[in-house]
Amino acid sequence: MTKFALAAAFACLATMGLADPIHGVWKTQPGDEGNYAHVTMDNCGGMICGTLGKAYDSSGNSVPSDKVGKRMVWDMKSDGNGAYSGGKIWAPDRDKTYKSKMALNGNALKVSGCVGPICRSQTWTRVK
């Protein structure tokens, strides 16, 4: 194997193991009913997506929900420097889908989105 081919192979292996810093589990802020959730952020078809994991009531008790397992964030792309855009976010408390963007700052993820002139935002915290 030539030096160039060997270097290319190592470069491919190195990038395969790199995860986006947004990957992991995030705790949402409470919605309109006081409930919150854990959302798992990962790659989906080359984009960032988030799936609703566990749901919790305002006291922190795990509650059953038919929304668990549903896609909450999709088609988000990294713009670099902790900025993400171009995606959608579904808000389970209002059953609305918003055009969304996100900004990562350490263990805080500011998620915002708009439907027409109506916008909302939350700051999620990293669980793991």
C-alpha positions as a printed NumPy array, in Angstrom:
array([[  0.   ,   0.   ,   0.   ],
       [  1.375,   3.414,  -0.889],
       [  1.883,   6.103,   1.72 ],
       [ -0.956,   8.113,   0.16 ],
       [ -3.401,   5.19 ,   0.267],
       [ -2.431,   4.43 ,   3.858],
       [ -2.939,   8.064,   4.897],
       [ -6.339,   8.152,   3.148],
       [ -7.421,   4.956,   4.908],
       [ -6.452,   6.366,   8.317],
       [ -8.272,   9.624,   7.568],
       [-11.453,   7.722,   6.699],
       [-11.238,   5.609,   9.849],
       [-10.652,   8.663,  12.025],
       [-13.666,  10.563,  10.708],
       [-15.935,   7.517,  10.995],
       [-15.44 ,   7.51 ,  14.754],
       [-16.086,  11.217,  15.299],
       [-19.509,  12.019,  16.681],
       [-21.174,  15.39 ,  16.355],
       [-21.004,  17.239,  19.705],
       [-24.812,  17.479,  19.727],
       [-25.167,  13.684,  19.928],
       [-26.516,  12.419,  23.225],
       [-29.531,  12.736,  25.488],
       [-31.048,  16.151,  26.229],
       [-33.646,  17.221,  28.794],
       [-36.269,  19.604,  27.414],
       [-37.742,  22.468,  29.37 ],
       [-41.264,  21.823,  30.668],
       [-44.028,  22.272,  28.105],
       [-47.43 ,  23.899,  28.589],
       [-48.598,  21.096,  30.922],
       [-45.418,  21.117,  33.022],
       [-44.134,  17.839,  31.568],
       [-40.694,  17.439,  30.062],
       [-38.849,  14.758,  28.109],
       [-35.485,  13.318,  27.252],
       [-34.604,  13.588,  23.554],
       [-31.842,  11.489,  21.985],
       [-29.961,  13.402,  19.275],
       [-28.15 ,  11.36 ,  16.628],
       [-27.453,  11.101,  12.895],
       [-30.249,  10.13 ,  10.531],
       [-29.371,   9.89 ,   6.856],
       [-26.549,  12.415,   7.063],
       [-28.596,  14.933,   9.056],
       [-29.185,  15.428,  12.784],
       [-32.413,  14.111,  14.26 ],
       [-33.87 ,  13.72 ,  17.723],
       [-36.203,  11.042,  19.059],
       [-38.38 ,  11.522,  22.102],
       [-37.241,   9.096,  24.782],
       [-38.756,   9.114,  28.248],
       [-41.488,  11.517,  29.351],
       [-41.686,  12.988,  32.86 ],
       [-44.29 ,  14.881,  34.869],
       [-43.53 ,  18.141,  36.676],
       [-42.373,  16.174,  39.762],
       [-39.788,  14.248,  37.75 ],
       [-41.705,  10.981,  37.731],
       [-41.521,   8.925,  34.536],
       [-44.94 ,   8.849,  32.853],
       [-46.25 ,   6.7  ,  30.011],
       [-46.79 ,   8.579,  26.772],
       [-47.872,   7.57 ,  23.278],
       [-45.402,  10.206,  22.039],
       [-42.328,   8.276,  23.244],
       [-40.337,   6.998,  20.265],
       [-41.587,   9.687,  17.892],
       [-39.197,  11.833,  15.905],
       [-39.064,  15.284,  17.464],
       [-36.199,  16.888,  15.485],
       [-35.285,  16.067,  11.885],
       [-33.351,  17.319,   8.848],
       [-31.086,  19.513,  10.988],
       [-27.642,  20.211,   9.569],
       [-24.537,  21.517,  11.252],
       [-23.443,  24.99 ,  10.171],
       [-20.271,  24.728,  12.291],
       [-19.316,  26.417,  15.568],
       [-22.289,  24.847,  17.415],
       [-24.94 ,  26.236,  15.041],
       [-27.556,  24.001,  13.392],
       [-30.294,  24.956,  10.942],
       [-32.597,  23.846,   8.153],
       [-34.538,  21.362,  10.23 ],
       [-37.921,  20.95 ,  11.814],
       [-38.99 ,  20.403,  15.389],
       [-42.278,  18.98 ,  16.592],
       [-43.599,  20.333,  19.901],
       [-45.654,  17.565,  21.539],
       [-47.355,  19.929,  24.014],
       [-48.99 ,  21.87 ,  21.15 ],
       [-48.763,  19.214,  18.425],
       [-47.188,  21.766,  16.076],
       [-44.174,  21.487,  13.783],
       [-41.839,  24.472,  13.557],
       [-38.997,  25.423,  11.196],
       [-36.117,  25.162,  13.59 ],
       [-32.55 ,  26.089,  14.392],
       [-30.351,  25.17 ,  17.323],
       [-27.279,  26.589,  19.035],
       [-24.989,  24.41 ,  21.143],
       [-23.014,  25.996,  23.977],
       [-21.334,  23.4  ,  26.192],
       [-24.079,  21.41 ,  27.91 ],
       [-26.853,  23.809,  26.863],
       [-28.751,  23.544,  23.584],
       [-30.941,  26.49 ,  22.588],
       [-33.719,  25.182,  20.35 ],
       [-35.962,  27.659,  18.56 ],
       [-38.549,  27.453,  15.851],
       [-41.291,  29.346,  14.074],
       [-44.598,  28.633,  12.381],
       [-45.351,  31.789,  10.435],
       [-45.05 ,  34.718,  12.853],
       [-45.333,  32.505,  15.961],
       [-41.976,  31.507,  17.433],
       [-40.923,  29.552,  20.513],
       [-37.605,  28.664,  22.077],
       [-36.287,  26.491,  24.877],
       [-32.892,  25.737,  26.324],
       [-32.304,  22.026,  26.78 ],
       [-29.648,  20.595,  29.1  ],
       [-27.415,  17.625,  28.419],
       [-28.254,  14.474,  30.352],
       [-25.479,  12.34 ,  28.793]])
